Structures are given as C-alpha cells and as structure tokens.
Amino acid sequence: MDAKVRVRFAPSPTGGLHLGGVRTVLFNYLFAKHNNGEFILRIEDTDQSRFVSGAEQYILDTLAWCGLSPDESPVHGGAYGPYRQSERKADYKKYADQLIAQGNAYYAFDTPSDLEAKRAEIPNFQYSRAHRMEMKNSISLSAEEVEALLKNNTPHVVRIKMPENEEVVFEDIIRGEVCFDASTVDDKVLLKADGMPTYHLAVVVDDHLMKITHAFRGEEWLPSAPVHILLWKYLFGLDQMPKWAHLPLILKPDGHGKLSKRDGERLGFPVFAMDWTDPITKETTIGFKEKGFLPEAFINLLALLGWNDGTDKEIFTMEELIANFSLDRVHKGGAKFDYEKAKWFNQEWIKIMDNEKLSQLVQPYFDQAAIEIHEHDYLVKIIGLVKERCHLLPDFITQSAFFFKAPTTIDTASIAPKWEVKKQQFFEALVGIYTDHISAGKQTIPAIELEAHFKELATLHELKPGELMLPFRIMLVGGKFGPGVFEIVEAIELKDTCNRIQYCLQLLSTN
C-alpha cells in the first residue's frame, strides 16, 4: 500500500453502541494495526436534533473498555482535527458552494409544509429529477427569483443534482464490483437550513481532509454509496477516494433480519457493549460489560461474526487477531448472533484468565451481594476452584458464595428419599473424626487425604462412597453444584464443615 493506512469510525452521539457498531470499530482497528496504520475516531454530530447528552462520552468509554483506543479523536487530538463535525462547519459550506458553482448541486427553498403536501399528493415521493421541476428550487426558478430569495435570507437547503442516464460503479473490497443507476437515487440534502451538513456531504469532505485511505461501514449504507461516489468525483476526483468495504450485517438468532435492541429485550440478551441509560426516559439498556462479559471475550466473539482466519481456531487474543486479520476473509453474507455461543467464548476466556485479575473483576459482585472477603488470597484460591463452571462474572457468586458463608437454604428434598440410619451414623462419625483433627490442632487437611479417610469410613459403615457424595455435597453447598467435594472441605476447613454437616443432620431429623 502506497499511502499510510488511515481508517475511521464515525458514530453519531445518539445513544448506546450496538454490537454491530463495535464490530465495525474492531474491523477498522484490526485492519489499521495489521498494516501499521492509524485508527481515527470522528464524532458525526451535525444532526443537532438527534444529539443525546452523554452519548459521546459513552462511545469513548466503550472503546476504552474494549481496548480499541484511537490514535486520533476529540480526546486524543491529532494533526487533522477538529474531530467533531460540529466544529468543522465552515469547511462544509465552502464545498457546497463549489458544487453549486459547478452545477452539481442546487438551492431548494421548499418549506416542510410544501414537502408534506407533495408526499400526500404522490405516494413514495422522491425529490429527484422526476419531480424537481415541480418544486421550489434554483433549477425550477429563474435566476432573479433565486437571487431575491437568497438576498432575503429565505431558509433553504442544498441538494445534490443526481445525473440522468449515468451508472455509478465502484469496487467494494468484500463484494467486488457494485453498480447503481444514478437516476433512481433522489437528490439528497447536502447542507441543511441551519448551515450544518448532512452525513452525505460531511463524510466525504472529512474523509478527504483527514486523508482516510479505507472506509469500512455496514452494508445498510450501500444505498448511499452512489451519492458519496459522485461527491468524490465532483469535489476531489475519484483517484482520491478511499477504498470501500461494506461489512455484512449481524443478524437475529433465526437469521431473519438485522439484530436490533428490541430483539435483545425480547430474547433476554444484551445488544449494547455497555449499559446505556437514556437521559430523557431514564430507561437503562443492559450491556455486555454489566452482564458479566470480559472485554477479551467480547472482542473475540465479535471478530468471528463475519470473519475467520481459514482454520477451526476460535479463541484469539487481540495480538493474534491483528496478526491474522485480512478483509479477504470477511464474509459477504450476514452472521447470525448466537448468545449461547457468546457465553461460551466468555467461559473460555474466564478459564484462561489469571486468577488474580479475575478476583479484581469479580470483587464488585461480591460487594453487591454483601459477601465479605476477609482474605484476598483466599478469594484468588476459590476463583481457581470454580472458574471452569462460570460463563459470566456474576456466576462466581452462585458458584462460590458457600465458600465464604454457610448456606441457609439446604436442598434436603434431594437427600430425604434415600436417607437412612446408617447414613446418619456415618456423618455423625465423620464429624467426630474431624473434631479429633481440630483438637489436634489441624484446621484443614489436603483434599486427597480427606477423600481417603472418607472412603475408609464408608467401608467401615458398609456404605458405598458414591451414595454418600451427593448428601455430603448438599450439606456443604446447599445444592447439587460446586467443584470437588473434598476441595470444598479443604477450603472451608474442618470446623465449618462440621457445623454444616450438623446443621443438615438437624434439618433431616425434623422432617
């Protein structure tokens, strides 16, 4: 590649960041880093009517959590700022004026009521060559009328004049050659009445001024491509245009249509990267972070929604993704989102993550559950025992709370049907043995020794160890879950184990 690779993510600050948006960031980021290029964050806030307070900071926080730090942004700065479109207003008018002077754009003075009346008159009305002469604009009006309207500061917009009988063709890195009939596209507004540009003009001007070499966006933007390509042609020349790639959609779990926030609410999973609270309604939409996903897992699962490296490998670090990423492995078709698969990725990352780091991530969940951690090293040890059973970070509470506090609810219903006097006597004897160890100054015994003692005692009582394991587990943790029984005993120590056995025996005797 001749020019230094420069890519950008250009979101509007209007709300939460959908996982499709984060995947667009990720593919931009991976492509830039794979090619020793630069990743730019540009805030497209020209539509002030849709601006939402706090949304820009939310975008920055999301990228920080994901580990996708921009090289240039409103916060990081850079040589091609400002990085908010609202601060670049003067640039856009200059180029809109150039387009008008060239005959590639025109003034339109239609009022909102004029447009509403036309839409009522003509179903599926498009402001295009078919109807532009019926409207109030600098093509249908005389030069004198236009001059007078401008002189009187009559509110107006600037529209592109889409050509007739012209085919717009471009090469998409993912989709190959894409063709459009320009005459079927309406005359999009380029500059609004308040002097702010629309997305169509701003994205082209900014990409040019910021020397963007590659533009990646979702395939839902394909219909806008002919307008943007013509603007490149009219303003800067097609040889200056970035290379394009339209990324496949992330689809609903059933594969029918684009995944939406409503789908997540309906099916019970997040679609935003982080919690988003609407500043007006105060409604909070839960995010992957707050649901208990690790950022490494979130990035990993997003990378494989529409891309693979050509092998069966599924677990990738960021460094591996950067090394292996290429656009020729991005699929054309949409990728179905599978929440169970997403949780599998998270479980795999939990398994390989350092226990010390995990302890810092799960500590807030223990605080929220009012479970006191008296020794940090003990928490780290317990995390190592239960991590393979956890899909999400909150699972550490259900899988390990009993290590820190004896369970108050015991599933005696699972013990009672097969309970008998011999088993009662066995556990009473077990308590006696453990009490002797405590008296001898032993607080705990290695799991392997505990298991050996347990089996010897079972044989002595003419019982099979297997028929005693479930009752023992339920006595210790309250239910049918948890790591190895003897690992639990070793961790909670003998005194606590005796107390739990005796509590359960008491419950069974009263039933």
N, C-alpha and C positions, 0 to 999 in steps of 0.2 A: 504494500500500500504506500502510495506516494506521500500524501498529506498525513500528518499526525491524526490518529483516530480521535474524534470528539463526538460523543453521543450525549443525549439529554433525556431527562424525564421532565415533563412539563405539566404537572397536575393543576387543576383549578381548586382553590381552597374552599370547597363547598360541603365537606363532610368527611366521614370516615373513609379510610383507604381500603378498598376492596382487594381481595387476594389476587384478582386479575391485574390490578394496578401494580401490586408489589411484584408480581411475576414480570411485568413489563420493565420495572426498575431492575430486577435481577438480571434479565437477559441483556439489557443495556450495560449494566455494570460488568457482567462476565465478559461480554464482547470487548469492552474497553480495556479491561485488565489483561485479557488474553493477548491483546495487541499492543500492550504498553501505551494505551491511550488514556483519555480523560473522560470522566463522567460528570455531567453538569446537571444541577437541579435548577429549574427555572419555574417560577410561580406565575401561572397564567390567570391573573386576577382582573382581567379587563371587564368582565361582566359583574359590575358592582351590585346589581340586583340579586345575584346569587351568592355574593360573598358571605361567608359564615365566620364569625369571630372565633378564634382559637384553632381554625382548621389548618392554617399554615404551620403552627407550632406542632400540631398533631402529626402532620406529614414528616416534619423534621424528627420528631420523637420516634416515629415508626421506623424511619430509615436507620436511626441510631440503634434501635433495638435489634433490627435485622442485620446490623453490621455492614450496611451499604452506604458508607459515608461518601458524599460527593466531593469531587476535587474543587468545584466552584459552586456557589449557592448564595442566597441572600445573607447567610450567616458566615460562610467561609470566604466570601468575596472572590475576586479574580480579575483578570485583565479585560473581560468582556461584559462587565456589569453596566447598569444595574440588572439584577436577576429577578426583579418583579416587573411584569409588563406595565403595571400602572405607573411605574416610574420612568417609562420609555415613551410616553405619549407623543412627544414631538417627532420622534422617528417615523411613526406610522403615517401621520398626515402628509409628510413630505413624499412618501411613496404613493399614497392615494392620489395626491396631486399629479404625480408623474403618470400614473395610469390614466387619469382623465385627459391629460395633455396628449397622450399617445392614442386616445380613442379606445382604450381597452376597459374603461370604466366610465360611469356617469353618475350625475346627481339624481336622487329620487326624492321628491317633495311630498309624497303621499302621506296622509295622516293615518293614524291607527284605525280611525273610522272608515277611511277610504279603503283600506286593506280588508277590513271586516266585511264591508259591503260587497267587495269583489269576491271574497271567499263564499259569501252567501249566494251570490249570483252564479258562480262557476264551481261545481264540485271539484275537489282536488286541485284548486287553483295554484298555479306556479307563476311567480314573477319571472317571466322568461321572454324569449323572442316572440312567442305566440301571443303574448298579451301586453308587452311593454309599451306598445304604441297607444294602448287604451288607458295608460296610467299617467301620472303627473311627474314627468322626469325630463332631463336635459336632452333626451332623444326625441320625445314627443312634442316638446315645447320649442318655441322659437328661441334664438339666441338672446333676443331682447327680453323675453319673459324670464329666461333663466337668470340673466344678469340682474334683473329687478328683484327677483326672489332672493338671490344671494345678497344683494345690497341691503335688503330689508331684514337680513338675518333670519330668514324663514327656516324653521327646522327642516333638516334633510339628512339623508344618509348617502353613502357612496356605494354603488353596486358594481360588481364586475359585469362586463358585457360579454356573455358567453358567445363564442363564434358559431356560425352556421356551417354545416357540412364539413366539420373537422373531426378527425379521430385523434383522441389523446391516447398515446401509447407510452408505457414505461415498463421497466424491468424490475420486478419485485424479487428480492434475493430468495425468498421462500417459494413464491408462487410462479416465478417465471414471467413471461410477457403478459401484461394486463392491458386491455383496450377498452376505451369508453367512447361513445358517441357524444361529443360535447353539446350537441343541440338538445339532448334530453335532460340536461342539467340546468337548474334555474339560476338566475342572476343573483348570487349570494351577496348579502350585505358585507362590505369590507370595513367600512367606517361608520359608526353609529352617530346618532344626532348629538350625543354628548362629547364627540370627538375621540372616543375610545374605539380601538379597533375590535373587530370580531376575531375569533380564533383563526379564521382563514388567512387574513392579512398578517396578523401578528406572528403566527407560527413561521411563515415564510420569511418575513423580514428578520425575525430574531435568529432563525437558523442561519441566515446569511451573515448577519453581523457577528454572530458568535462562532462562525466558522465550523458549524456542525457538518460532519462528514457522513454520518449514517443516522437515519431516522427510523426508529422502531416504534410501532404502536399496534393496538389491537385491530383485528380485521374489521371491526364495526366502523372504522374510519375509512375504509376503502371507497365508499361513495363520494367522499370529499376529495379524493386524490386528483380528479381532473381539474378542479378549481385551483388546487395548490400547484399542480404542474404548470398550468397556464400562467399563474402568477410568477413562478420561477422564470418561465420563458419570457414574459413581458418585462420583468424588472431586472433580472440578473443574467439571463441566459441559462439554458438547460445544462451546459457544461459545468455550471457552478452548483447544481442541485445535489443534495446528499443522496446516497444510495438508500433505497427504501426496503423495509421488510414489514409486512403486516402479519402479526402474530396470531396464531389460532386462538379461538375462544376457549374459556374454561366453561364447561357445560354442566348442567344439572346432573345429579347422580344417574338419572334414567337416560341421559344423553339427548333429551329433547329441549333444546334452547339454552340460552346463556344463563349461567348461575347468577342468582340475584340475592339480595339481602332477604327478600321475602321467603326464598327457598330455605335459607338457613333458619329463619324463625319457624317455618312450618315443620322442618325436619329435625330441628334441635341441634344445630351445629353453627359455629361462627363462620362468617364470610369476611369480616374485617380483621386486619392484622392485630389491632389493639382495641380496647374499649373506646367507643365513641359516644359521648353524651351530647345530644342535640341541645344547643344553648337556649332554644326557644321552648321546645316541648319538655326539656329535661329528661327525655327518654334515653336510656343507655342501651346501646347495642354491644353485646359482649364480643371480645376479640380473642384471637388465638392465644395471645400472651396471657390474658387473665384466665383463660380456660385451662391453662397449665401446660402450654407448649413451650419447648425450648426453641430459641431462635435458630439454632443449628438445624433442628428437625424441620422447622417451618420453611427455611430456605431450601433444604434438601427435597422436601416433597413438592415445592413449587417448581424447582428445576426440572423435575421429572413429569410435570404436567405439560406435555407437548415437546419434550426433548429427551433423548438418551444418547449415550456415548457409543452405541452399537454393540454393547455387551449386556450381560444379565446383571451387572453391578447396580446396586440400588442405593447404597449408603456412600455419600460423598461429603468430604469436608469442603469448605469454601476454596481452599487451595487446589483441591482436586477438580472442582467444578471449573475454576479459572483455567487450569491446565488443559482440560478436556473439551471445553465449550467451543462449539462451532455452529454457525447458522445452518449449515447444510444438513445437520441432524435434527433441526426443528421440523415438526410435522406440519402438514398443511391443514389436516383435519382437527376439529376441536378435541379437547381432552376432558373426559368425564371426571368429575370430582368425587372421590370416594372417602368419606370421613373415617371409616374403619381403617382404611389404608393409611390415612393421615395419622391416626393414633398409633398404628404400627411403626411408622417412621419415628414418632416421638418415643415409643418404648425402646426402640433400638438405640436411639441417642442417649436415653436415660441409662441404659445398660453400660454404654462405653464411657459415660462421663465420669470424671474424677469425683469421688465421694465427698471430698472437701468442698468442691464447687457446688455440688448438688445440695449439700447441707445449707449453704448460704441462700440457695434459691427456695428451699422448702421451709426455712425458718419462719417467714411471714405467715405461712399456712398454719403452722403450729401456734403462732401467736394468736391468730384469728380464732383458732379452736380452743384457746385458753389452756393449752397443754404446755406446762413449764418444762424447759430443758435445763437441768441443773449442771450437766457436764457436756460441753461441746463435743469432746472426743467420743462420748457415748452415742450422741446423735449420729456422728460420722460412721460409727461401727454399725448402728442399726440400719442406716441407709444402705450400707453394703449388703445387709442380710435380705432386705425386702425389695431392692430396686428392680429386680427382674420381674416382679409382679405388678409394676406400676406403669400404666400407659400415659397418665397425665400427672402433673405435680401434686394436685390435691389427693391423688390416690395414696400418697405417702401417709396421709392422716389415717385413712381407713386401714391401711396395711401395717401400720406401726404404732398407732396410739396406745395399744395394750402394753407396749414395752415401757411406757412412761407412767401409765396409770392403769390400775387393775380394772377390768371391765365390770360394769354394774349389771349389764344385761347378759345373761347366760342362756344359750340355746339348749336347755335341759330336755326339751322335747325330742331332740335328736339322740339323747343318751337313754332316756327313761325306758323305751320299749325293750331294750336288751340288758337293762340293768339287773344285777343280781347280788346276792350277799357276798359271793366270792370276789366280785369286783370291788365292792365296798371295803372288804377286808384288805384287798391288795393295795388300794390307795391309802388306807389308814397306815399300813405297814410302810409304804413309800414315804409318807410324812414322817414316820418315826425314824427311818434311815437318814433322811435329810436333816432332821432335828439333831441327830447324833453328830453329823458332819459340822453343823453350825456350832454345837457345843465344843467341838474340837478346834474351832477357830477357822473353819473353812466357810467362806461366804459363797463360793461357787466352785464348780467342778467342770473340767473340759467336756464338751458335748460327747466326745467318743466314749469317755468313761461313764457318763450319765446313761448312755444307751446300753452299755454292757451291764450296768447294775440293774437297769430296768428289765432287761431280758432275763437275767438270773432270777430276779424276784418273781417274774411272771411264771417261770418254770416251777419255782418253788410252790406257787399257788395253783399250779396245774391249769394255767391260762395261756392262751396264745398271745404273744405281744401285739399282733395285728388287731385283735379285738379290743385292746386297751388303748390303742393310739388315738382313735377318734375321741373318746371321752376325755383323755388327757389333753388333747388339743383344745377342746371346747372349754375345759376348766381354765386353761391358761389364757385364751384369747377371746372367749365368748362365742365363737362360731367356727365354721368349717373353712378356715383360711389361715394364711400366715406361712412363714418359712418352716424349716425343720423344727420339730418339737424340742429336741434336745439343744438346739442352738438357742431357742427361746429361753429354756431353763437356764442355760449358761449365762445368758444376757441379763435376765431379770433377777438372777441369784436365788439361792435356796430358800431364804426366809419368805420372800414374796411368793415363790412357787408354793410353799406350804400353805400360806394364807389363802391362795386362790383355790387350791385343792379342797381345803376345809370349808371354804365358803360354798363351793359347788356341792360338796357332800351334804351340807346342811340343807341346801335347796332340794336335793333329791330325796332326803329323808322326810321332808314336809309335804312332798307331792303324793 
